[in-house]
Amino acid sequence: MTQHCGLVAVIGAPNAGKSTLVNALVGQKVAIVTPKAGTTRTRLMGIAIEGEAQIMLVDTPGIFDATRRFDRAMVQAAWGGAQDSDVIALVVDATRGGGPKLAGILTALENRSEPKLLILNKVDAADKGKLLALAQKLNERIEFDETLMVSATTGDGVADLKAMLAARLPEGPWHFPEDQVSDAPERMMAAEATREQLTLQLHQELPQASAVVTEKYSERDDGSVEIHQQILVERDSQRAIVLGKGGVRLKEIGSKARAELATLLDRRVHLYLHVKVAPKWSDDRGIYRDIGLDWVD
């Protein structure tokens, strides 16, 4: 049978559920997920298989009005992920509807020639009476090729979406082995696992101005992996929050991240975390490179 392969850009406003949807389409976790808006910071590809089609899903940061350099780099990464895509999938939080952030994205999509799908997500928690009206309103703004209603959390509608994406991809050989689910380097996966726990455990206390950098990633003779990471914050008070009383919070973050990585990598993991105060880390080009973002002026 003829193979199909193509790139699907998954875009939307912050907290629309893009990463959860990508994970659901892939069938396993490839992107970190937290309740905090802005969790995804860089382009990350999840690779899904549907019949003879290989769907390369680019999970992008949420698109928003950005003023800080770091935020602008995230938005640039989002639109960069949509370049050269075969399909653009706009994910909208159906519980929130439109809004100014979504309006800006719709304006940017007006002149895009790729097939565009509207995906109303979180329909399990949305007001059912308002879903059709929301779909109609957004389709009046942009002529979408298809509109789907899904719940990435429960899985409702995900199989139909996957089949629809596969049907729209061009003919061509697969770009990745059948068992590969992401293009993210293991160093980046390790940093993301720690950042996920950092966000989940601190959430409201955690400043956006924090980052995780993998400084050392090496394999030991016994096949296990040794990972050294720095958690970067801007102030001493933030360092104290991450450490917790007697370092308890940091130990818990490390324990959960280590367990997550052991599952992802299918091997034993030795994880060492250090919290560093770096007031100007967001102006360090090297940090952007490590995180996977392009420097913006």
Buried (B, 14 or more C-beta within 10 A) or exposed (E): EEEBBBBBBBBBBBBBBBBBBBBBBBEEBBBBBBEBBBBBBBBBBBBBBBEBBBBBBBBBBBBBEBEEBBBBBBBBBBBBBBEEBBBBBBBBBBBBBBEEBBEBBBEEBEEEEBBBBBBBBBBBEBEEEEBEEBBEEBEEBBEBEBBBBBBBBEEBBBEEBBEBBBEBBEEBEBBBEEEEBBBBEBBBBBBBBBBBBBBBBBEEEBEBBBBBBBEEBEEEEEEBBBBBBBBBBBEEEBBBBBBBEEEEBBEEBBEBBBBBBBEBBEBBBEBEBEBEBBEEBBEBEEBBEBBBBEBBE
